[in-house]
Amino acid sequence: MAAAVKSARPWAWTVYWLGRLLQVTGLLVTLVAATAFFGTPSTLAMLRMMLVGVILFIPGWMMARKTPGSSA
């Protein structure tokens, strides 16, 4: 398996790590929204910010579903 991972193309790794970056960014935006608006009457603002986090996370999840070169 290690040989298959090493032989993966560089663009595949770029897409993979960009996807991971989007996932982490989306999670952080959602976490900040949940903590920044906790206990405030700004429910709509919190939901909008969480939606932005989800919009960032989902494409990242789709891009990084498999490690490049893995068969599973």
HTML snippet that shows the backbone in 3Dmol.js (N, CA, C, O; Angstrom):
<script src="https://3Dmol.org/build/3Dmol-min.js"></script>
<div id="view" style="width:600px;height:400px;position:relative"></div>
<script>
const pdb = `
ATOM      1  N   MET A   1       0.817  -1.193   0.000  1.00  0.00           N
ATOM      2  CA  MET A   1       0.000   0.000   0.000  1.00  0.00           C
ATOM      3  C   MET A   1       0.861   1.258   0.000  1.00  0.00           C
ATOM      4  O   MET A   1       0.504   2.248  -0.639  1.00  0.00           O
ATOM      5  N   ALA A   2       1.978   1.235   0.699  1.00  0.00           N
ATOM      6  CA  ALA A   2       2.837   2.416   0.772  1.00  0.00           C
ATOM      7  C   ALA A   2       3.352   2.803  -0.603  1.00  0.00           C
ATOM      8  O   ALA A   2       3.491   3.989  -0.902  1.00  0.00           O
ATOM      9  N   ALA A   3       3.637   1.812  -1.446  1.00  0.00           N
ATOM     10  CA  ALA A   3       4.109   2.109  -2.796  1.00  0.00           C
ATOM     11  C   ALA A   3       3.021   2.763  -3.623  1.00  0.00           C
ATOM     12  O   ALA A   3       3.297   3.650  -4.431  1.00  0.00           O
ATOM     13  N   ALA A   4       1.770   2.324  -3.423  1.00  0.00           N
ATOM     14  CA  ALA A   4       0.657   2.918  -4.168  1.00  0.00           C
ATOM     15  C   ALA A   4       0.432   4.371  -3.754  1.00  0.00           C
ATOM     16  O   ALA A   4       0.126   5.222  -4.589  1.00  0.00           O
ATOM     17  N   VAL A   5       0.585   4.645  -2.470  1.00  0.00           N
ATOM     18  CA  VAL A   5       0.406   6.020  -1.992  1.00  0.00           C
ATOM     19  C   VAL A   5       1.519   6.914  -2.523  1.00  0.00           C
ATOM     20  O   VAL A   5       1.267   8.057  -2.902  1.00  0.00           O
ATOM     21  N   LYS A   6       2.752   6.404  -2.555  1.00  0.00           N
ATOM     22  CA  LYS A   6       3.870   7.200  -3.050  1.00  0.00           C
ATOM     23  C   LYS A   6       3.774   7.451  -4.549  1.00  0.00           C
ATOM     24  O   LYS A   6       4.273   8.463  -5.041  1.00  0.00           O
ATOM     25  N   SER A   7       3.133   6.534  -5.282  1.00  0.00           N
ATOM     26  CA  SER A   7       3.051   6.701  -6.730  1.00  0.00           C
ATOM     27  C   SER A   7       1.861   7.546  -7.168  1.00  0.00           C
ATOM     28  O   SER A   7       1.659   7.732  -8.368  1.00  0.00           O
ATOM     29  N   ALA A   8       1.074   8.060  -6.240  1.00  0.00           N
ATOM     30  CA  ALA A   8      -0.060   8.901  -6.604  1.00  0.00           C
ATOM     31  C   ALA A   8       0.445  10.208  -7.215  1.00  0.00           C
ATOM     32  O   ALA A   8       1.513  10.704  -6.857  1.00  0.00           O
ATOM     33  N   ARG A   9      -0.316  10.739  -8.113  1.00  0.00           N
ATOM     34  CA  ARG A   9       0.085  11.956  -8.823  1.00  0.00           C
ATOM     35  C   ARG A   9       0.050  13.175  -7.892  1.00  0.00           C
ATOM     36  O   ARG A   9      -0.748  13.227  -6.956  1.00  0.00           O
ATOM     37  N   PRO A  10       0.920  14.148  -8.160  1.00  0.00           N
ATOM     38  CA  PRO A  10       0.964  15.340  -7.298  1.00  0.00           C
ATOM     39  C   PRO A  10      -0.346  16.120  -7.281  1.00  0.00           C
ATOM     40  O   PRO A  10      -0.728  16.652  -6.238  1.00  0.00           O
ATOM     41  N   TRP A  11      -1.046  16.201  -8.419  1.00  0.00           N
ATOM     42  CA  TRP A  11      -2.309  16.943  -8.423  1.00  0.00           C
ATOM     43  C   TRP A  11      -3.346  16.254  -7.549  1.00  0.00           C
ATOM     44  O   TRP A  11      -4.208  16.917  -6.974  1.00  0.00           O
ATOM     45  N   ALA A  12      -3.273  14.922  -7.442  1.00  0.00           N
ATOM     46  CA  ALA A  12      -4.208  14.197  -6.578  1.00  0.00           C
ATOM     47  C   ALA A  12      -3.969  14.565  -5.113  1.00  0.00           C
ATOM     48  O   ALA A  12      -4.912  14.738  -4.341  1.00  0.00           O
ATOM     49  N   TRP A  13      -2.690  14.681  -4.744  1.00  0.00           N
ATOM     50  CA  TRP A  13      -2.377  15.090  -3.376  1.00  0.00           C
ATOM     51  C   TRP A  13      -2.789  16.537  -3.124  1.00  0.00           C
ATOM     52  O   TRP A  13      -3.231  16.877  -2.027  1.00  0.00           O
ATOM     53  N   THR A  14      -2.645  17.386  -4.137  1.00  0.00           N
ATOM     54  CA  THR A  14      -3.046  18.785  -3.997  1.00  0.00           C
ATOM     55  C   THR A  14      -4.546  18.881  -3.752  1.00  0.00           C
ATOM     56  O   THR A  14      -4.988  19.615  -2.868  1.00  0.00           O
ATOM     57  N   VAL A  15      -5.323  18.149  -4.526  1.00  0.00           N
ATOM     58  CA  VAL A  15      -6.784  18.142  -4.348  1.00  0.00           C
ATOM     59  C   VAL A  15      -7.139  17.584  -2.976  1.00  0.00           C
ATOM     60  O   VAL A  15      -8.019  18.109  -2.294  1.00  0.00           O
ATOM     61  N   TYR A  16      -6.457  16.526  -2.578  1.00  0.00           N
ATOM     62  CA  TYR A  16      -6.716  15.910  -1.276  1.00  0.00           C
ATOM     63  C   TYR A  16      -6.474  16.907  -0.135  1.00  0.00           C
ATOM     64  O   TYR A  16      -7.322  17.068   0.743  1.00  0.00           O
ATOM     65  N   TRP A  17      -5.317  17.572  -0.152  1.00  0.00           N
ATOM     66  CA  TRP A  17      -4.997  18.498   0.941  1.00  0.00           C
ATOM     67  C   TRP A  17      -5.841  19.763   0.884  1.00  0.00           C
ATOM     68  O   TRP A  17      -6.133  20.352   1.925  1.00  0.00           O
ATOM     69  N   LEU A  18      -6.236  20.191  -0.303  1.00  0.00           N
ATOM     70  CA  LEU A  18      -7.169  21.314  -0.401  1.00  0.00           C
ATOM     71  C   LEU A  18      -8.517  20.930   0.215  1.00  0.00           C
ATOM     72  O   LEU A  18      -9.149  21.737   0.897  1.00  0.00           O
ATOM     73  N   GLY A  19      -8.945  19.702  -0.033  1.00  0.00           N
ATOM     74  CA  GLY A  19     -10.176  19.213   0.580  1.00  0.00           C
ATOM     75  C   GLY A  19     -10.077  19.177   2.093  1.00  0.00           C
ATOM     76  O   GLY A  19     -11.010  19.573   2.791  1.00  0.00           O
ATOM     77  N   ARG A  20      -8.946  18.702   2.601  1.00  0.00           N
ATOM     78  CA  ARG A  20      -8.753  18.687   4.057  1.00  0.00           C
ATOM     79  C   ARG A  20      -8.767  20.098   4.639  1.00  0.00           C
ATOM     80  O   ARG A  20      -9.323  20.329   5.713  1.00  0.00           O
ATOM     81  N   LEU A  21      -8.153  21.038   3.925  1.00  0.00           N
ATOM     82  CA  LEU A  21      -8.146  22.428   4.380  1.00  0.00           C
ATOM     83  C   LEU A  21      -9.565  22.988   4.429  1.00  0.00           C
ATOM     84  O   LEU A  21      -9.927  23.684   5.377  1.00  0.00           O
ATOM     85  N   LEU A  22     -10.365  22.688   3.415  1.00  0.00           N
ATOM     86  CA  LEU A  22     -11.757  23.141   3.409  1.00  0.00           C
ATOM     87  C   LEU A  22     -12.543  22.515   4.557  1.00  0.00           C
ATOM     88  O   LEU A  22     -13.373  23.182   5.176  1.00  0.00           O
ATOM     89  N   GLN A  23     -12.291  21.256   4.841  1.00  0.00           N
ATOM     90  CA  GLN A  23     -12.979  20.599   5.952  1.00  0.00           C
ATOM     91  C   GLN A  23     -12.660  21.282   7.276  1.00  0.00           C
ATOM     92  O   GLN A  23     -13.563  21.603   8.049  1.00  0.00           O
ATOM     93  N   VAL A  24     -11.394  21.500   7.530  1.00  0.00           N
ATOM     94  CA  VAL A  24     -10.995  22.122   8.798  1.00  0.00           C
ATOM     95  C   VAL A  24     -11.530  23.549   8.889  1.00  0.00           C
ATOM     96  O   VAL A  24     -11.985  23.979   9.949  1.00  0.00           O
ATOM     97  N   THR A  25     -11.474  24.280   7.777  1.00  0.00           N
ATOM     98  CA  THR A  25     -11.992  25.645   7.772  1.00  0.00           C
ATOM     99  C   THR A  25     -13.486  25.653   8.059  1.00  0.00           C
ATOM    100  O   THR A  25     -13.963  26.465   8.852  1.00  0.00           O
ATOM    101  N   GLY A  26     -14.225  24.754   7.420  1.00  0.00           N
ATOM    102  CA  GLY A  26     -15.667  24.667   7.655  1.00  0.00           C
ATOM    103  C   GLY A  26     -15.990  24.327   9.096  1.00  0.00           C
ATOM    104  O   GLY A  26     -16.914  24.894   9.678  1.00  0.00           O
ATOM    105  N   LEU A  27     -15.228  23.398   9.680  1.00  0.00           N
ATOM    106  CA  LEU A  27     -15.456  23.039  11.080  1.00  0.00           C
ATOM    107  C   LEU A  27     -15.151  24.208  12.009  1.00  0.00           C
ATOM    108  O   LEU A  27     -15.880  24.454  12.970  1.00  0.00           O
ATOM    109  N   LEU A  28     -14.073  24.923  11.718  1.00  0.00           N
ATOM    110  CA  LEU A  28     -13.726  26.074  12.564  1.00  0.00           C
ATOM    111  C   LEU A  28     -14.764  27.185  12.460  1.00  0.00           C
ATOM    112  O   LEU A  28     -15.113  27.797  13.469  1.00  0.00           O
ATOM    113  N   VAL A  29     -15.259  27.453  11.260  1.00  0.00           N
ATOM    114  CA  VAL A  29     -16.287  28.485  11.096  1.00  0.00           C
ATOM    115  C   VAL A  29     -17.538  28.100  11.867  1.00  0.00           C
ATOM    116  O   VAL A  29     -18.155  28.947  12.513  1.00  0.00           O
ATOM    117  N   THR A  30     -17.917  26.835  11.806  1.00  0.00           N
ATOM    118  CA  THR A  30     -19.097  26.374  12.545  1.00  0.00           C
ATOM    119  C   THR A  30     -18.876  26.468  14.050  1.00  0.00           C
ATOM    120  O   THR A  30     -19.778  26.865  14.788  1.00  0.00           O
ATOM    121  N   LEU A  31     -17.681  26.106  14.508  1.00  0.00           N
ATOM    122  CA  LEU A  31     -17.366  26.200  15.933  1.00  0.00           C
ATOM    123  C   LEU A  31     -17.401  27.646  16.409  1.00  0.00           C
ATOM    124  O   LEU A  31     -17.951  27.939  17.471  1.00  0.00           O
ATOM    125  N   VAL A  32     -16.818  28.546  15.631  1.00  0.00           N
ATOM    126  CA  VAL A  32     -16.826  29.964  16.005  1.00  0.00           C
ATOM    127  C   VAL A  32     -18.250  30.499  16.027  1.00  0.00           C
ATOM    128  O   VAL A  32     -18.607  31.273  16.916  1.00  0.00           O
ATOM    129  N   ALA A  33     -19.064  30.096  15.061  1.00  0.00           N
ATOM    130  CA  ALA A  33     -20.452  30.549  15.038  1.00  0.00           C
ATOM    131  C   ALA A  33     -21.197  30.066  16.278  1.00  0.00           C
ATOM    132  O   ALA A  33     -21.956  30.819  16.888  1.00  0.00           O
ATOM    133  N   ALA A  34     -20.977  28.817  16.642  1.00  0.00           N
ATOM    134  CA  ALA A  34     -21.677  28.270  17.807  1.00  0.00           C
ATOM    135  C   ALA A  34     -21.254  28.957  19.097  1.00  0.00           C
ATOM    136  O   ALA A  34     -22.084  29.204  19.973  1.00  0.00           O
ATOM    137  N   THR A  35     -19.969  29.266  19.217  1.00  0.00           N
ATOM    138  CA  THR A  35     -19.501  29.884  20.460  1.00  0.00           C
ATOM    139  C   THR A  35     -19.734  31.394  20.478  1.00  0.00           C
ATOM    140  O   THR A  35     -20.039  31.957  21.530  1.00  0.00           O
ATOM    141  N   ALA A  36     -19.596  32.048  19.339  1.00  0.00           N
ATOM    142  CA  ALA A  36     -19.735  33.508  19.313  1.00  0.00           C
ATOM    143  C   ALA A  36     -21.181  33.947  19.535  1.00  0.00           C
ATOM    144  O   ALA A  36     -21.430  34.995  20.130  1.00  0.00           O
ATOM    145  N   PHE A  37     -22.122  33.153  19.061  1.00  0.00           N
ATOM    146  CA  PHE A  37     -23.524  33.552  19.161  1.00  0.00           C
ATOM    147  C   PHE A  37     -24.277  32.818  20.257  1.00  0.00           C
ATOM    148  O   PHE A  37     -25.501  32.922  20.337  1.00  0.00           O
ATOM    149  N   PHE A  38     -23.568  32.076  21.103  1.00  0.00           N
ATOM    150  CA  PHE A  38     -24.225  31.326  22.172  1.00  0.00           C
ATOM    151  C   PHE A  38     -24.866  32.285  23.166  1.00  0.00           C
ATOM    152  O   PHE A  38     -24.198  33.165  23.710  1.00  0.00           O
ATOM    153  N   GLY A  39     -26.152  32.114  23.397  1.00  0.00           N
ATOM    154  CA  GLY A  39     -26.866  32.931  24.370  1.00  0.00           C
ATOM    155  C   GLY A  39     -27.276  34.301  23.879  1.00  0.00           C
ATOM    156  O   GLY A  39     -27.770  35.105  24.669  1.00  0.00           O
ATOM    157  N   THR A  40     -27.093  34.597  22.611  1.00  0.00           N
ATOM    158  CA  THR A  40     -27.504  35.891  22.075  1.00  0.00           C
ATOM    159  C   THR A  40     -28.803  35.722  21.278  1.00  0.00           C
ATOM    160  O   THR A  40     -29.135  34.612  20.862  1.00  0.00           O
ATOM    161  N   PRO A  41     -29.520  36.798  21.070  1.00  0.00           N
ATOM    162  CA  PRO A  41     -30.754  36.697  20.287  1.00  0.00           C
ATOM    163  C   PRO A  41     -30.513  36.650  18.776  1.00  0.00           C
ATOM    164  O   PRO A  41     -31.473  36.647  18.005  1.00  0.00           O
ATOM    165  N   SER A  42     -29.265  36.615  18.343  1.00  0.00           N
ATOM    166  CA  SER A  42     -28.936  36.647  16.915  1.00  0.00           C
ATOM    167  C   SER A  42     -28.941  35.241  16.305  1.00  0.00           C
ATOM    168  O   SER A  42     -27.929  34.779  15.777  1.00  0.00           O
ATOM    169  N   THR A  43     -30.069  34.583  16.384  1.00  0.00           N
ATOM    170  CA  THR A  43     -30.152  33.214  15.879  1.00  0.00           C
ATOM    171  C   THR A  43     -29.937  33.162  14.378  1.00  0.00           C
ATOM    172  O   THR A  43     -29.254  32.269  13.877  1.00  0.00           O
ATOM    173  N   LEU A  44     -30.509  34.101  13.666  1.00  0.00           N
ATOM    174  CA  LEU A  44     -30.375  34.096  12.209  1.00  0.00           C
ATOM    175  C   LEU A  44     -28.926  34.292  11.782  1.00  0.00           C
ATOM    176  O   LEU A  44     -28.459  33.632  10.854  1.00  0.00           O
ATOM    177  N   ALA A  45     -28.222  35.183  12.444  1.00  0.00           N
ATOM    178  CA  ALA A  45     -26.809  35.397  12.115  1.00  0.00           C
ATOM    179  C   ALA A  45     -25.995  34.134  12.394  1.00  0.00           C
ATOM    180  O   ALA A  45     -25.100  33.785  11.624  1.00  0.00           O
ATOM    181  N   MET A  46     -26.306  33.453  13.493  1.00  0.00           N
ATOM    182  CA  MET A  46     -25.597  32.221  13.820  1.00  0.00           C
ATOM    183  C   MET A  46     -25.872  31.165  12.762  1.00  0.00           C
ATOM    184  O   MET A  46     -24.944  30.489  12.319  1.00  0.00           O
ATOM    185  N   LEU A  47     -27.102  31.009  12.351  1.00  0.00           N
ATOM    186  CA  LEU A  47     -27.451  30.008  11.353  1.00  0.00           C
ATOM    187  C   LEU A  47     -26.793  30.312  10.006  1.00  0.00           C
ATOM    188  O   LEU A  47     -26.360  29.398   9.304  1.00  0.00           O
ATOM    189  N   ARG A  48     -26.720  31.585   9.650  1.00  0.00           N
ATOM    190  CA  ARG A  48     -26.052  31.945   8.399  1.00  0.00           C
ATOM    191  C   ARG A  48     -24.565  31.610   8.445  1.00  0.00           C
ATOM    192  O   ARG A  48     -24.002  31.100   7.476  1.00  0.00           O
ATOM    193  N   MET A  49     -23.938  31.901   9.579  1.00  0.00           N
ATOM    194  CA  MET A  49     -22.511  31.612   9.704  1.00  0.00           C
ATOM    195  C   MET A  49     -22.269  30.102   9.711  1.00  0.00           C
ATOM    196  O   MET A  49     -21.282  29.627   9.148  1.00  0.00           O
ATOM    197  N   MET A  50     -23.161  29.358  10.342  1.00  0.00           N
ATOM    198  CA  MET A  50     -23.036  27.907  10.327  1.00  0.00           C
ATOM    199  C   MET A  50     -23.248  27.355   8.924  1.00  0.00           C
ATOM    200  O   MET A  50     -22.601  26.383   8.534  1.00  0.00           O
ATOM    201  N   LEU A  51     -24.145  27.966   8.166  1.00  0.00           N
ATOM    202  CA  LEU A  51     -24.356  27.545   6.784  1.00  0.00           C
ATOM    203  C   LEU A  51     -23.090  27.753   5.957  1.00  0.00           C
ATOM    204  O   LEU A  51     -22.753  26.923   5.113  1.00  0.00           O
ATOM    205  N   VAL A  52     -22.397  28.850   6.198  1.00  0.00           N
ATOM    206  CA  VAL A  52     -21.125  29.085   5.504  1.00  0.00           C
ATOM    207  C   VAL A  52     -20.132  27.983   5.857  1.00  0.00           C
ATOM    208  O   VAL A  52     -19.407  27.500   4.987  1.00  0.00           O
ATOM    209  N   GLY A  53     -20.093  27.587   7.111  1.00  0.00           N
ATOM    210  CA  GLY A  53     -19.209  26.501   7.517  1.00  0.00           C
ATOM    211  C   GLY A  53     -19.552  25.187   6.831  1.00  0.00           C
ATOM    212  O   GLY A  53     -18.662  24.446   6.415  1.00  0.00           O
ATOM    213  N   VAL A  54     -20.831  24.904   6.715  1.00  0.00           N
ATOM    214  CA  VAL A  54     -21.263  23.674   6.039  1.00  0.00           C
ATOM    215  C   VAL A  54     -20.946  23.743   4.552  1.00  0.00           C
ATOM    216  O   VAL A  54     -20.529  22.748   3.959  1.00  0.00           O
ATOM    217  N   ILE A  55     -21.140  24.901   3.951  1.00  0.00           N
ATOM    218  CA  ILE A  55     -20.844  25.077   2.523  1.00  0.00           C
ATOM    219  C   ILE A  55     -19.351  24.898   2.260  1.00  0.00           C
ATOM    220  O   ILE A  55     -18.970  24.432   1.186  1.00  0.00           O
ATOM    221  N   LEU A  56     -18.513  25.253   3.205  1.00  0.00           N
ATOM    222  CA  LEU A  56     -17.073  25.015   3.068  1.00  0.00           C
ATOM    223  C   LEU A  56     -16.725  23.546   3.315  1.00  0.00           C
ATOM    224  O   LEU A  56     -15.872  22.980   2.631  1.00  0.00           O
ATOM    225  N   PHE A  57     -17.388  22.937   4.292  1.00  0.00           N
ATOM    226  CA  PHE A  57     -17.037  21.576   4.686  1.00  0.00           C
ATOM    227  C   PHE A  57     -17.408  20.538   3.627  1.00  0.00           C
ATOM    228  O   PHE A  57     -16.600  19.658   3.333  1.00  0.00           O
ATOM    229  N   ILE A  58     -18.591  20.616   3.053  1.00  0.00           N
ATOM    230  CA  ILE A  58     -19.078  19.561   2.158  1.00  0.00           C
ATOM    231  C   ILE A  58     -18.204  19.377   0.922  1.00  0.00           C
ATOM    232  O   ILE A  58     -17.854  18.237   0.619  1.00  0.00           O
ATOM    233  N   PRO A  59     -17.827  20.431   0.185  1.00  0.00           N
ATOM    234  CA  PRO A  59     -16.910  20.187  -0.941  1.00  0.00           C
ATOM    235  C   PRO A  59     -15.566  19.616  -0.489  1.00  0.00           C
ATOM    236  O   PRO A  59     -14.978  18.784  -1.181  1.00  0.00           O
ATOM    237  N   GLY A  60     -15.085  20.058   0.663  1.00  0.00           N
ATOM    238  CA  GLY A  60     -13.834  19.503   1.190  1.00  0.00           C
ATOM    239  C   GLY A  60     -13.960  18.030   1.503  1.00  0.00           C
ATOM    240  O   GLY A  60     -13.041  17.253   1.244  1.00  0.00           O
ATOM    241  N   TRP A  61     -15.093  17.643   2.059  1.00  0.00           N
ATOM    242  CA  TRP A  61     -15.327  16.237   2.357  1.00  0.00           C
ATOM    243  C   TRP A  61     -15.377  15.410   1.070  1.00  0.00           C
ATOM    244  O   TRP A  61     -14.851  14.298   1.012  1.00  0.00           O
ATOM    245  N   MET A  62     -16.011  15.965   0.051  1.00  0.00           N
ATOM    246  CA  MET A  62     -16.099  15.246  -1.216  1.00  0.00           C
ATOM    247  C   MET A  62     -14.724  15.121  -1.883  1.00  0.00           C
ATOM    248  O   MET A  62     -14.437  14.112  -2.528  1.00  0.00           O
ATOM    249  N   MET A  63     -13.883  16.134  -1.729  1.00  0.00           N
ATOM    250  CA  MET A  63     -12.557  16.113  -2.342  1.00  0.00           C
ATOM    251  C   MET A  63     -11.602  15.173  -1.612  1.00  0.00           C
ATOM    252  O   MET A  63     -10.711  14.598  -2.237  1.00  0.00           O
ATOM    253  N   ALA A  64     -11.767  15.009  -0.324  1.00  0.00           N
ATOM    254  CA  ALA A  64     -10.800  14.248   0.479  1.00  0.00           C
ATOM    255  C   ALA A  64     -11.379  12.949   1.006  1.00  0.00           C
ATOM    256  O   ALA A  64     -10.973  12.485   2.071  1.00  0.00           O
ATOM    257  N   ARG A  65     -12.308  12.358   0.295  1.00  0.00           N
ATOM    258  CA  ARG A  65     -12.918  11.116   0.775  1.00  0.00           C
ATOM    259  C   ARG A  65     -11.939   9.952   0.780  1.00  0.00           C
ATOM    260  O   ARG A  65     -11.996   9.106   1.672  1.00  0.00           O
ATOM    261  N   LYS A  66     -11.049   9.895  -0.190  1.00  0.00           N
ATOM    262  CA  LYS A  66     -10.053   8.826  -0.252  1.00  0.00           C
ATOM    263  C   LYS A  66      -8.656   9.433  -0.297  1.00  0.00           C
ATOM    264  O   LYS A  66      -8.437  10.480  -0.907  1.00  0.00           O
ATOM    265  N   THR A  67      -7.735   8.772   0.346  1.00  0.00           N
ATOM    266  CA  THR A  67      -6.341   9.168   0.229  1.00  0.00           C
ATOM    267  C   THR A  67      -5.853   8.788  -1.169  1.00  0.00           C
ATOM    268  O   THR A  67      -6.114   7.670  -1.613  1.00  0.00           O
ATOM    269  N   PRO A  68      -5.161   9.669  -1.869  1.00  0.00           N
ATOM    270  CA  PRO A  68      -4.667   9.322  -3.213  1.00  0.00           C
ATOM    271  C   PRO A  68      -3.808   8.061  -3.187  1.00  0.00           C
ATOM    272  O   PRO A  68      -2.920   7.912  -2.347  1.00  0.00           O
ATOM    273  N   GLY A  69      -4.086   7.176  -4.107  1.00  0.00           N
ATOM    274  CA  GLY A  69      -3.345   5.939  -4.193  1.00  0.00           C
ATOM    275  C   GLY A  69      -3.924   4.798  -3.385  1.00  0.00           C
ATOM    276  O   GLY A  69      -3.473   3.660  -3.520  1.00  0.00           O
ATOM    277  N   SER A  70      -4.926   5.076  -2.536  1.00  0.00           N
ATOM    278  CA  SER A  70      -5.517   3.993  -1.750  1.00  0.00           C
ATOM    279  C   SER A  70      -6.548   3.262  -2.580  1.00  0.00           C
ATOM    280  O   SER A  70      -7.206   3.859  -3.432  1.00  0.00           O
ATOM    281  N   SER A  71      -6.687   1.989  -2.338  1.00  0.00           N
ATOM    282  CA  SER A  71      -7.642   1.203  -3.117  1.00  0.00           C
ATOM    283  C   SER A  71      -9.003   1.150  -2.451  1.00  0.00           C
ATOM    284  O   SER A  71      -9.987   0.804  -3.105  1.00  0.00           O
ATOM    285  N   ALA A  72      -9.091   1.479  -1.178  1.00  0.00           N
ATOM    286  CA  ALA A  72     -10.371   1.414  -0.466  1.00  0.00           C
ATOM    287  C   ALA A  72     -11.145   2.681  -0.601  1.00  0.00           C
ATOM    288  O   ALA A  72     -12.246   2.793  -0.062  1.00  0.00           O
TER     289      ALA A  72
END
`;
const viewer = $3Dmol.createViewer("view");
viewer.addModel(pdb, "pdb");
viewer.setStyle({}, {cartoon: {color: "spectrum"}});
viewer.zoomTo();
viewer.render();
</script>
